[in-house]
Amino acid sequence: MYMLTRKSTCLCSGYVVEKMNTKTGEWEPLTHSVAPEVNEFRVSELKEGEDYKFRVRAESDQGLSDPLDSDRATRVKNPFGTLKLSTTIV
């Protein structure tokens, strides 16, 4: 989960959250706009074992701000470990 944290009053109308898979190097929007009072955003459809960077832009009637990028990539992993299946063929 990617966390948005506000330290001051926002004069914006919302936020745009984007992700980048470091293999492709391309930014893609995760949503059109997140309300300014939201401080948490769940990201889905990430591929396990791959690295992602995230960035946030404030949105106002003046347009979009410059992005605030994550300082490092995050590797997606299953919090419960590797799933092991066993099958018996008779």
N, C-alpha and C positions, 0 to 999 in steps of 0.2 A: 504494500500500500504506500502511496506517495503522500506525504503530509504537506499541506500548505499552512504556513504559520504567519499570522499578522502581528507586527510589533507596534503598529500605530493605526489610527483611523484611516480607512481607505476611502478615497474620494472617487473610486472607480465604480463602474456598473457591474463588473464581474471579472473573472479570470479565464484565460485560455490555457489549458494544460496540454503539453506535447510530449511525445516519447521518441527516442531514437534507438534502434537496434544498432549496436556498434559495428555489426557485420555489414550493414547497408550504408550507414552514415547519413541516412535520410530522416528528417524530422517529420512526424505525422501528428496531426491534432487528435486528441482523445475526446474532445468535446467542443461544442461551439462556445459555450460560456458556463462558468460556474458562478453561482451567486456570491457576492462579496462576504456574506456572513458564514460561508462554508469554510471550514479549516481542515477538512479531510476529504480525500478523493481516492476511491478504489479503482485500480487499474486492472483490467482483465485481458485475456488473450495474449499473455506473454508466453514465450517458449522457454521451457525448462532448460537450464544449462547455458543460456545466452545472456549477454550483458546488455543493459539498457541505461541510457541517460534520460533525464527528465528536465523539462524547463517550464516556466510559468511566465505568462505575460498578463499585465493588467489591461483591462479594456475600459475605455471611457468614450465620451462623445468626441474626443480629440483623436481617437483611433487606438491602436495597440502600442504598449510600451515596448522598450527593448526587453529581450528575454532575460530572466534570471535562471541560469543553468545550474544543474547539480554539479558539484565539484568533482565527482567521480562516477564511474559506471557501477551499476548494481547487478549482480548475477542472480538470476532466478533459480531457486531450488525448492524442492518439495520439503516443507518443514517436518514431515513425518518420515523422511528417509526414503530409501529405495524400496519400491514395491516388489515383493518376490512372489511369484506364482509357481505352484508345483502341479504337475499333471501326471496322472498314471494312465498309461495306455495298456489295455488288457487284450 
